[in-house]
Amino acid sequence: MAADGGLPLTKRLTADLGAALGAGFALSWLITPMDAAVTENMSGKSTLGKSLGTSFKEILTRPHRYIRRPEFGIIFGVYASTYMAKNATDSYCAYKGMSNETTAVVKFWTVLAVNGSLCVFWRDPQFAKIFGSKAPTSVPALSYMLWVSRDVVHTLGAVVAPDYVEKRYSLTQEQWRYCQLSFPLLVQSLTTPCHLMGLDYYNVKESTFGARIGRTCSKWIPTMGLRCVRMFPPWSIGLLANREIRNYITNQ
């Protein structure tokens, strides 16, 4: 039994898994079209609006076909695993009575290891190959490095910072909610260029650095806007709802 009189750790983890699978499945219907649109737009294969329209049309008219698409399975796998990593870390650290600082460090490395590895070595290369403008090729090391940098910044800002700030400054639940809603969006100004530059190194093998900067900057603002819309469901609303559901189930 947990030190705080809550549920045993095994029951906490069972609740964590159920919340992760449910949230991951529900949000995949929104996230998959947005990730596909960003990738297609960066490769020049389609515009943001056209790609989104095509995806959402199929979701509305043939959802049974869309759910079988490989990109849907990839997104579901990535986010269900990520939510489970965060949930399990929170449950374990609370069960062991770890400090705020220790919990933040453990959460950062756990979520980064799970989400970062799945995004960098599975989602991003597969999306680049599925929605790229040319025949699938190997992914350059620089693309991987840029995507890892993106995920480090994102994990710190969207996952670790809201919970850490809440405990460090004794925020109310309402104040924490504002942090969780806003922090994932604020970090997009830093993560978007890393994401776009990684795609550029994949799509354009031979180019000057100045030309890459130019292509990235030209797509920075519209892509950042889309990424803010895309990040809001899983990292703002999703993590907020995830905590409320977990607290209800575990009666914490």
C-alpha positions as CSV (number, residue, x, y, z in Angstrom):
1,M,0.0,0.0,0.0
2,A,1.3,3.4,-0.8
3,A,2.6,5.6,2.0
4,D,-0.2,8.1,1.5
5,G,-2.9,5.5,1.9
6,G,-3.7,5.4,-1.8
7,L,-4.0,2.4,-4.1
8,P,-1.3,-0.2,-4.4
9,L,1.3,0.6,-7.1
10,T,0.0,-2.2,-9.3
11,K,-3.5,-0.7,-9.4
12,R,-2.1,2.7,-9.9
13,L,-0.2,1.4,-13.0
14,T,-3.3,-0.3,-14.3
15,A,-5.2,3.0,-14.1
16,D,-2.2,4.7,-15.8
17,L,-2.3,2.2,-18.7
18,G,-6.1,2.6,-19.2
19,A,-5.8,6.4,-19.2
20,A,-2.8,6.3,-21.6
21,L,-4.5,4.0,-24.1
22,G,-7.8,6.0,-24.1
23,A,-6.2,9.4,-24.5
24,G,-3.7,8.1,-27.1
25,F,-6.5,6.6,-29.3
26,A,-8.8,9.6,-29.0
27,L,-6.2,12.2,-29.8
28,S,-4.7,10.3,-32.7
29,W,-7.6,11.3,-34.9
30,L,-6.5,15.0,-34.6
31,I,-2.7,14.6,-34.4
32,T,-2.2,12.2,-37.4
33,P,-3.6,14.6,-40.0
34,M,-1.6,17.5,-38.6
35,D,1.7,15.6,-38.6
36,A,1.1,14.4,-42.1
37,A,0.3,18.0,-43.3
38,V,3.5,19.4,-41.8
39,T,5.6,16.6,-43.4
40,E,3.9,16.9,-46.8
41,N,4.2,20.7,-46.8
42,M,7.9,20.7,-45.9
43,S,8.6,18.2,-48.7
44,G,6.6,20.3,-51.2
45,K,4.3,17.4,-51.9
46,S,1.2,19.3,-50.7
47,T,0.1,22.4,-49.0
48,L,-1.0,22.5,-45.3
49,G,-4.6,23.2,-46.2
50,K,-4.9,20.6,-49.0
51,S,-3.3,17.9,-46.9
52,L,-5.5,18.6,-43.9
53,G,-8.6,18.6,-46.1
54,T,-7.8,15.2,-47.6
55,S,-7.1,13.6,-44.3
56,F,-10.2,15.0,-42.5
57,K,-12.4,14.1,-45.4
58,E,-11.4,10.5,-45.1
59,I,-11.8,10.5,-41.3
60,L,-15.4,11.8,-41.7
61,T,-16.4,9.6,-44.6
62,R,-14.3,6.5,-44.2
63,P,-13.0,6.3,-40.6
64,H,-12.7,2.5,-40.8
65,R,-10.1,2.9,-43.6
66,Y,-8.3,5.8,-41.9
67,I,-7.8,3.8,-38.7
68,R,-5.9,1.1,-40.7
69,R,-3.4,3.6,-42.1
70,P,0.2,3.1,-40.9
71,E,0.5,6.7,-39.9
72,F,-2.5,6.4,-37.5
73,G,-1.0,3.3,-35.8
74,I,2.3,5.2,-35.5
75,I,0.8,8.2,-33.8
76,F,-1.4,6.0,-31.5
77,G,1.7,4.0,-30.5
78,V,3.8,7.1,-29.8
79,Y,1.3,8.9,-27.6
80,A,-0.1,6.0,-25.7
81,S,3.5,5.0,-24.8
82,T,4.4,8.6,-23.9
83,Y,1.3,9.1,-21.6
84,M,2.1,5.7,-20.0
85,A,5.7,6.7,-19.4
86,K,4.6,10.0,-17.7
87,N,1.8,8.4,-15.7
88,A,3.9,5.5,-14.5
89,T,6.7,7.9,-13.5
90,D,4.3,10.1,-11.5
91,S,2.8,7.1,-9.8
92,Y,6.1,5.5,-8.9
93,C,7.7,8.8,-7.6
94,A,4.6,9.6,-5.5
95,Y,4.5,6.0,-4.2
96,K,8.2,6.3,-3.1
97,G,7.7,9.8,-1.7
98,M,10.4,11.4,-4.0
99,S,11.1,15.1,-3.9
100,N,9.9,17.5,-6.5
101,E,13.4,17.9,-7.9
102,T,14.0,14.2,-8.1
103,T,10.6,13.6,-9.7
104,A,11.3,16.2,-12.3
105,V,14.7,14.7,-13.3
106,V,13.2,11.1,-13.4
107,K,10.2,12.3,-15.4
108,F,12.4,14.2,-17.9
109,W,14.7,11.3,-18.7
110,T,11.8,8.7,-18.7
111,V,9.5,10.7,-21.0
112,L,12.4,11.8,-23.2
113,A,13.7,8.3,-23.6
114,V,10.2,7.0,-24.6
115,N,8.8,9.8,-26.6
116,G,12.1,11.0,-28.0
117,S,13.2,7.6,-29.2
118,L,9.8,6.7,-30.7
119,C,9.5,10.1,-32.5
120,V,13.1,10.4,-33.7
121,F,13.7,6.8,-34.7
122,W,10.2,5.7,-35.7
123,R,7.6,8.4,-36.3
124,D,9.7,11.0,-38.0
125,P,11.6,8.7,-40.4
126,Q,8.4,6.8,-41.3
127,F,6.4,10.0,-41.9
128,A,9.2,11.4,-44.0
129,K,9.2,8.3,-46.1
130,I,5.4,8.0,-46.3
131,F,4.7,11.6,-47.1
132,G,8.0,12.7,-48.7
133,S,8.3,13.9,-52.2
134,K,10.8,11.3,-53.3
135,A,11.5,7.6,-53.0
136,P,12.4,6.6,-49.4
137,T,16.0,7.0,-48.6
138,S,18.2,6.8,-45.4
139,V,17.7,9.5,-42.9
140,P,20.8,11.7,-42.4
141,A,22.4,11.9,-39.0
142,L,21.8,15.6,-38.8
143,S,18.1,15.1,-39.1
144,Y,18.2,12.8,-36.1
145,M,20.3,15.3,-34.1
146,L,17.9,18.1,-34.8
147,W,14.9,16.0,-33.9
148,V,16.5,14.9,-30.7
149,S,17.2,18.6,-29.8
150,R,13.5,19.4,-30.6
151,D,12.4,16.7,-28.2
152,V,14.7,17.7,-25.4
153,V,13.3,21.2,-25.4
154,H,9.8,20.0,-25.8
155,T,9.9,17.5,-23.0
156,L,11.3,20.1,-20.6
157,G,8.8,22.8,-21.5
158,A,5.6,20.7,-22.0
159,V,6.0,17.8,-19.6
160,V,8.3,18.6,-16.8
161,A,8.0,22.4,-16.3
162,P,4.3,22.6,-15.5
163,D,4.4,20.0,-12.7
164,Y,7.8,21.3,-11.4
165,V,6.6,24.9,-11.2
166,E,3.4,23.9,-9.5
167,K,5.2,22.2,-6.6
168,R,8.1,24.7,-6.5
169,Y,5.9,27.7,-6.1
170,S,2.9,26.1,-4.5
171,L,0.5,26.9,-7.3
172,T,-3.2,26.3,-7.0
173,Q,-4.8,23.8,-9.3
174,E,-6.2,26.6,-11.4
175,Q,-2.7,28.1,-11.8
176,W,-1.3,24.8,-12.7
177,R,-4.0,24.4,-15.4
178,Y,-2.9,27.7,-17.0
179,C,0.7,26.5,-17.0
180,Q,-0.2,23.1,-18.5
181,L,-2.3,24.8,-21.2
182,S,0.3,27.4,-22.2
183,F,3.8,25.9,-21.7
184,P,3.5,23.4,-24.6
185,L,2.5,26.2,-26.9
186,L,5.3,28.6,-25.8
187,V,8.1,26.1,-26.6
188,Q,7.0,25.7,-30.2
189,S,8.9,28.9,-31.1
190,L,12.1,26.9,-30.3
191,T,11.1,23.4,-31.4
192,T,9.6,24.3,-34.8
193,P,12.8,25.3,-36.6
194,C,14.6,22.2,-35.3
195,H,11.7,20.0,-36.7
196,L,11.7,21.8,-40.1
197,M,15.5,21.8,-40.5
198,G,15.5,18.1,-39.8
199,L,13.0,17.5,-42.6
200,D,15.0,19.8,-44.9
201,Y,18.1,17.7,-44.5
202,Y,16.1,14.6,-45.4
203,N,14.3,16.1,-48.4
204,V,17.3,18.1,-49.8
205,K,20.5,16.3,-49.6
206,E,22.7,18.9,-51.3
207,S,22.3,22.5,-50.3
208,T,24.1,25.4,-48.6
209,F,23.3,26.1,-45.0
210,G,22.0,29.6,-45.9
211,A,19.5,28.1,-48.3
212,R,18.4,25.7,-45.6
213,I,17.9,28.6,-43.2
214,G,15.9,30.4,-45.9
215,R,13.6,27.5,-46.5
216,T,13.1,26.9,-42.8
217,C,12.3,30.5,-42.1
218,S,9.8,30.7,-45.0
219,K,7.8,27.9,-43.4
220,W,8.5,28.8,-39.7
221,I,5.5,30.9,-38.9
222,P,2.7,28.9,-40.6
223,T,4.2,25.7,-39.4
224,M,4.6,27.0,-35.8
225,G,0.9,28.0,-35.9
226,L,-0.1,24.5,-37.1
227,R,2.2,22.9,-34.5
228,C,0.6,25.0,-31.7
229,V,-2.8,23.7,-32.9
230,R,-1.4,20.2,-33.2
231,M,0.3,20.3,-29.7
232,F,-2.7,21.7,-27.9
233,P,-4.8,18.5,-27.8
234,P,-2.1,16.0,-26.6
235,W,0.2,18.2,-24.5
236,S,-2.2,20.9,-23.1
237,I,-5.7,19.4,-23.0
238,G,-4.4,15.8,-23.0
239,L,-2.1,16.1,-20.0
240,L,-4.6,18.2,-18.1
241,A,-7.4,15.7,-18.6
242,N,-5.0,12.9,-17.9
243,R,-4.2,14.2,-14.4
244,E,-7.9,14.7,-13.6
245,I,-8.8,11.2,-14.8
246,R,-5.9,9.6,-12.9
247,N,-6.7,11.6,-9.7
248,Y,-10.4,10.4,-10.0
249,I,-9.5,6.8,-10.6
250,T,-6.8,6.6,-7.9
251,N,-8.7,8.9,-5.5
252,Q,-5.6,11.0,-4.8
